[in-house]
Amino acid sequence: MSVQFLDLRVIRASIVDSVKSHFESPPTAIGWSQPYNVYDIIDMANESFVPTKPFVYIVSAHAEPTPSRIPMVVIDPRFQTDPYQLGSRAGANVDINLHCWGRTRAERDDFATMLMNVYAGNTERTSKVSIWTSLQDPTEAGEAWVNSDVIVSFATAGGALSEEGTLRNWAIVSFRLKIK
């Protein structure tokens, strides 16, 4: 089966689901044994919501990394189609940046290390991302495979969040997916 057209919302939701699955059922090959409680943007927006530890927010929006809503992973995709692909959108590339925010540098590094190893194919988990049929139907309509090196970089920025420490606990896991 192949993806017939590029629906950005469906692909974004599929990537969020993939990242979420690695926290809810972590890869044991790299020493992760405890699953995380995973929360989304709706939980993040609810000021009275109290997460259960261990937890992580996984969002695909540009959420501000406030200390009360960290740790979180922000999925930031950039889509590019192949101009020579005829008849379908299979073959599109998706550049992924996973912004990993931790309460500490150790937590940031743990998240980045786990995601880097999973998507680089260094664990018992597949680095494939199942692309859903639609937002209402998470049945696999296609798949995307990592088509590049997986790179971890450490962002630097200034301002109030840097002074209080939040921006020092930020890593970015980057790679490219090829939709098949």
Secondary structure, DSSP 8 states (H G I E B T S, - for coil): ----S--HHHHHHHHHHHHHHHHHS--TTTT--S--EEE-HHHHH-TT----SSEEEEESS-----GGG-SEEEEEEEEE--TT--SS-TT-EEEEEEEEE-SSHHHHHHHHHHHHHHHTT-SSS---EEEES-SS--SEEEEEEE-S--EEEE----SHHHHHTGGGGEEEEEEEEEE-
